[in-house]
């Protein structure tokens, strides 16, 4: 019997004693951790899966395709770069020839370009169809981008016997730069010339990029050039103030907008270029597509939101062709609007971002729905934890009752020689004294010890002689 008991003890070693300060606590921290461990691991796993699926943290670097150097797109690109730098986002500006090239870069999965400025209608103009480029989303219209056709007074005097060109069809036979390959100007000019009754062969078309074309116009190598740009573009500002260079007045602007729906009629007010010099000396009618900010649908939603917010800061002021708060907007865009852009135009900047750092506000905004769902799933499971904790603590005490009952049942059939049973009981009592239970369950431990004493009294009643009995 003692040997068998010794074998059981070897299989269930006595835990090392704990310091009294740790033993006498209301709850067992260790048991709480062991009981709640699987629950915590499940919650962490669900959070990790949600974080991986939602990818709430945007990349720190993004590529924005702009346009030709010294153009409006390049100028605005630098402003976007400065705005997003405030949020820790590095914007790499990639110069291009214009909207057509920008669209190609956006449609190319390997280009690395995620955002780009695109002339309104460029997709349709580029393809010659009425369908917008696939798999791209718009973040809104940014500003009117007039079609500027500058010409030399000397060329008009020589060809028309007057200094002013009254309509576009009078450019027949002129040497005109209609934009470099990859720009959106070329296809737009073909449409405009066709609407004016001119065929491509009716003009001598040059395909120089913007800066060389301006230089060629100034030195007389060409008679006219076409630009599609915001008035902030340095080259536009230069040509508007250069003596001997005139801007074509689209007196039939409204008619052009009816023939070409991607165009809007705008007016350059008298004196807006330079009031003291009265430049221009009269109102000038122009036609203008609307510049858009376009993104890949795979671009990070947080970055889309930052770009829309930057657009609101950069383009919302009054300008030569728009009133304050007219731009950005979701009008005049043939591409589907990104959800983040729609959300901004409906409700403005996210509420949390007004009071919290961007990274934290974005994390909460992207994760709160999932967090709520995880809580709904885990809340019923959390109700199982208290019973499991209770079971764990109580089983530490109650499991010794099986051994006590075994001794008591052996005692019922024992008539003499109870010494081996007394030794087993003393070993059991010694083990129980080493049990570590929180104060909230001390009554169960003391109940076990009192039951051990009851069995001991029965053994003594049989006349068992042990050191404990002699004492």
N, C-alpha and C positions, 0 to 999 in steps of 0.2 A: 504493500500500500504506500509506504513513504516513498519508495523508489518511483512508483507511478506518479505520485504527486510531484516529485522532483522533476520528472520529465515534462509535466504540464507547465511547471514554472519556467523551465528552460525555454519552452516554446513561446512563453509570454513574459518577457523580461520586465522587471520593474523599471518604470521610467525614472530618470534622475530627478531628485528633489528640486523644486523651484524655490527661489528666495521667497520668504514670507510676504513681502510687499506685493509680489506678483500673484501669489496664490490666493490672497484674500481680496479678490475683486468681484464686483457684482456680476460681470460678464466675462467670458473667456475670449480674449482677442484672437487667440490662435484658432479656436473653433469657429469663430465668426468668419475668419479669413478662409478656412478650409471649406466651410459650408457655402460661402458666397463666391468662392473661387471660380467654379464652372459658370456661374451666372455672369460674373465680371468678364470672364474670357469670351463668353458668347456675345455680350454687349460690345466688347472691343472688336470682335470679329465682324459683327454687323456694321459697326462704325467704319472699320477699315475697308470693308467691301463698298460701303456707300461713298467713302472718300475716293476710292479708286474709280468707281463708276461715274461719279459726278465731276471729278477732277476740279475742285473749287479754286485751286491756286493757279492763276494764269502764268504763262511763261514770262520771263523777265525781259525778253527781247522779241521784237516784232519788226517786220519789214513793210514799209509803206512805199508803193510805187508812185512817183510824183509826175514829172514831165520834163520838158527841156529846161536847161539852165537859164536863169533870168526870166523864167515864166512865172505865172501866178501859182501854178501847182507847186513849183519848187519853193516859192515864197511861203505859201501856206503850210507846206510840209515842215518847214523849220518851226512854225508856230505850234503845230501838233507835237513836234518833238519836244519842245519846251514844256507844253502842258502835261504830257504823259511822264516826263521826267520827275514831276512832283510826286507821282505815285510809285516811283521806283521802276518804271518801265522804260527801257532803252528802245528808241525808235530809229531803225536804220532807214535812211532815205535812199531810194534807188531811182536815179534819174533815167528817164525814158524819152522817146520821141513824142509821146502823147497817149491819148485814150485807147486807140486800137492796140498799141503795144501793151498797155496796162491790162486790157481785157485778156490778151493772150497769156500774160504772166499769171493772172488770176486763175485762168482755166488750166494752166499747166501745174500739175501736182508737185513737180520737182523744182519749180522756180523759187520756192521759199517766200514768195510774196503773199501776204495775208490780206492786205488792205491796199486800196488804190483810189486815186481820183479819176473819175471817168466823166467825159462829156455826155450830157443827156442825149439819148438817141444814138450814141456811138455804136451800140450793139446792132441795132437795126441798120444803121448806115454801113457798118462794116460788112454785114452779111448780105445786104440788099433785100432782106426779108422783113416781115413785120413781127418776127418773133425775137424776144429778148434772149441774151446769152443764157444757157442753162446753168443750173447749180451755182448761181451767185445771188447774193442778197444785198439790198440797199440799206444803208444807214441813214438815208435822208438826202434831200436836195440841199445844197449849200449856198449857192449864189448864182445869179445870172452871169452867163459867160458870153458876152456879145461877140458877134462876128464883126471884127474890125477889118475893113478893107481900106488900106491906105494907098494913095497914089501920088505921083509927082505932078505938081502943077504944070511943069514944063512939058510932060507927056500929054496932058490934056490940051495945052495950048497948041502943041504941034499937031495932034491928031484930030482934035475937035474944034480948034480955033477959039477955045475959051478955057478958062482956068478951072472950071467946075464940071464934074461928071454928074449928070442928073439921074441916070439909072444904070443898072448893072450891065444891061445888054450893050451899052456903049463901050465896054471893054473889049469888044471883038477885035482880034488882031494884036492885042497888047501882050507883052511879056509879063506874066503874072505868076508869082510864087504861090502855090496852093498847099504848101506844107510838105514836110519830109515823110518818108515811108514810116508807118507806125503811128502817125499822128491822127487825131480824129478830124482834123481840118479838111483833109483831102476829100474824104467821102461826103462831108457836109457841103463843101464847095461844088462838087459835082452835082449834087441835088439842087443847090441854089442856082447854079448856072443853067441847069436843064430847065428849071422853073422859069428862068428869064429868057428862054428861047435860044440858048447857046449850046452848041455841041462841044465835046472835049477838044476837037480839032480847031475850033473857032478862036482859041487863044493859044499862045505859046506858054505851055505850063512848065514851070520850074518846080523842082522838088527839093529845095534846100531846107535845112533846119533853121530855126528861128533867128539866131544871131547872125549867121552869114547872110540870110535873106534881108535882114534890116540893113546890114552894111551895103549889100548890093543895091537896095532901094536908094540909100543915101548917095551912093556914088554914080547912080544912073544906069547901072547894069541891067536893072529890071524896071518896069513901069509901075507895077503895083504888087502888093502882097496881101495875103489874108492871114489874120490871126484870130484864134478863138481863145479868149482869155479874159480874166477879170481885170477891171481897170487898175488894180494894184500892181499889175505886172510892170516891171521896170521898162521893158521895151515899148509897151503901150504908152506909158507916161512920156517916154522920150519922143516918140513919133507925134504925139498930140501937141507937143510944144516946139517941134522943129519947123522953122520957116521953109516954105516951098513944098511941104508935105500936107496933103489934105485927107480928110476922112470922108468916105462915101456916105451920103445921106440916103437911107432906105425910105424914100417917100412912100413906097408901096409896102411898108412893113406889115400892115394888117393883112394884105393880100398874101404875102409870103407865109404868114402863120396859118392861113386857111389851106394853103397848098402843102405845107410841111408842118404837121401837127407837133413835131418835137421842138418847134421854135416858138418863142414868145416875143411880142413887140415891146420894146423898151425905148426910153427916150433919154438922151444925154442932154441935160439942161444947159442953157446958155450960161457961160461963165463958170461952170463947175470945175473946169480944169484949173483956171487961174482967173480969179475975179478981177484983179487990178488990170490985167491985160485983156479982159473980156474974151477968154478962150473957153469954149468955141464962141464965135460971134453970134450964133443963133442956135436954137434947139436942133438937135440932130436925131432923127429916128434910126433905130437899129433893130436887128433881129438877134435873138439870143437863145441858144439852148441853155439848159440848167445843169450846172456841174453837180455830180453826185459823189458821195463817198460809198464805195462798194467793197464788200468783204466776201471772202470764201465762207460758205456755211459751216465749215469745220473750224473756223477761227474761234478762239475761246470766248464764251459769252461775256466774261468780265472785261475782256479787252474791247469787245464791241461796245459795251456800256461806256467804257472810258473814252472811246473815240467819239461817241455821240455826245457825251458831256463836253468834250473838248470842242466839238463843232458848235455846240451851243454858246460856248464862251467866245469863240473866234469869229463866228459869222452872224451873231445876233444884233450887232450894231447897225445903225443906218448907214447906207452907202450911196453911191451915185445912182443906183438903179433900184434900191429897195429901202423900205422903211424899217424902223427899229422893230426887232422881234419877228420880222417877216420870215427870216431864215434862222436856223435850218427848219425844214418841214418835210412832210411826206407826200407833197404834191409833185407832179411832173416827174415821176420816177416809174419807168416801165418794168423795173425789177421788183420782185416780191420784197416786202419790208422784213428785216430781221426782227425777231420777237423782242429783243432787247431794245431796238429802236422804237418799236410800237409802244413798248412799256414806258420808255422815257417820254415820248410825246403825249402819252395819256396821263402820267402821274408825276413827271419830273424826276429829279435824282432820287435814288433810294433813300428812304427815311433814315435808316441806320447810318448811312454814309455822311449824313449831316452832322453826326455827333461822335462817330467812331472812326479810327483809322481805316483806310480803304481795305487793307488785307483782312481785318477783323470783320468789318461790315460785309464784305463779300463772302467770307466764310460762313457767317451766320445766314446771310441771305440765300446762299446756295444750299445750305445743309438743313435749314430749320424744318422743312417738310419731311425730310428723311428722318431727322431726329425725332419729330413727333410720331412718325410711323413706328420707329424702333421702340419708343416709350410705350406705345399702345400694345406692341407685341410682348414687351418684357414685363409690363406691369402685372398681368395675370401670373406670370412665372415667379415674380418676386414674392407673391403670397405664399409660395411653397417654402421659402427660406426659413421663416420662424419655426414651423413644425420640424423641418430638417435639423435645425440647430437644437431644438428641444430633444429630438430623438438621439442626436449624437451625444449630448451631455448625459441624458438619462441612461443610455445604453452602457455608458462607462461604469455606471453603478449597478444596473440591473443584471448585467452579464454575470456578476459574481453570485447571484442568487441560484444559478444552476449548480454551481459547485457546493453552495451551502445546502441546497436540497439533497444533493447526492450524499453529503455527510449525514444529514438528518435521516434519510432513508436507510443508510447503512446502520445507523444507530438503532432503528426500530427492530432489526433482526439480530442485534448484538446482545449477548447475554453476559459475556465477560471479555476482558482484554480490550478495553476501549482506548488504550494508550495510542495506537496508531491513528485512530480517528481524531484524538485530541491534538496530535502533532499536525495533522492536516488542517484542523481548524485554526491552530495558532499560525500556521503559514498563511492561511487565508486572511486572517485578521491583520497580519503584518502587511500583506499586499494592499488590503483595503485602507490601512492607515496612510499609505503612500499615494492614494488617489488624489488627483487634482481636479476639483470641481469649483465653479464659481459660487459665490455666496448665495445666488438665487436658487441653487439646487443643493445647498448644504443639508436641508431637512431630509432629503432622500439618502444622502450619505450616512447621516446619523441614524436613520431608520435601519439601514443595512447593518450598521455596527451593533445596534440594540438587538437585532435578530441573531447576530452571531453570538452575543452574550446569552440569549435564550437557549441556543443549542449547547453552548458550553455548560450551562447549568444542568441540562439533561445528562451530559456526559459525566459531570461530577456526581450526579445522583446515582450513577452506576458504580461509583467508587473508583473512578479512574484516578491514578496517581501521576501527576505531572508537576513540573516546577511551577506552572501557573496555578494549579490547584492548591499546592502547598502554600503558596503566597496568600 
